[in-house]
Amino acid sequence: MVWAAFGHNYRSELVVFPAKRDDNGVKKPFRLDAKSYVQRCLSKVVPDLLARNMTLVQDGARSHAAGSTIAYLK
């Protein structure tokens, strides 16, 4: 799974999430929780967006709408 922010004259670095494997070595789908989203994604782009007076727009993904994510953005 990958994540990036983009907009008019703006492009963030690409964030690549590693594949997870169970105890038998079988690849599991990556699930992005709110804590990881804030740490790995938002903390890297929000300061830059604020400095540029840009607005962050997200969709309704669970990690985007989580209370901890909303609190971070406030």
Steps between C-alpha positions, in 0.01 A plus 500: 500500500620852424387847602574850369355849507474706183344820378562807288879553505536254788610138525602324821747217528355156438444299819533125445353266761670163540309179443414312816527125534340261745691240704502265200649761267173558312460860384218686678320811377640820652253685718575866563380609842465860614821496706709380204325744267588797721857384565595381153298735280351810654795593719712517185270724294286712735783736607588561135136554403455750785814688394360525147150595625355195323192296594506126560203310353442135595244237412296306754750223570485381860851619581414843354180539703628358830477721807877498552558614141246781537662603829845508335372717216337749737 
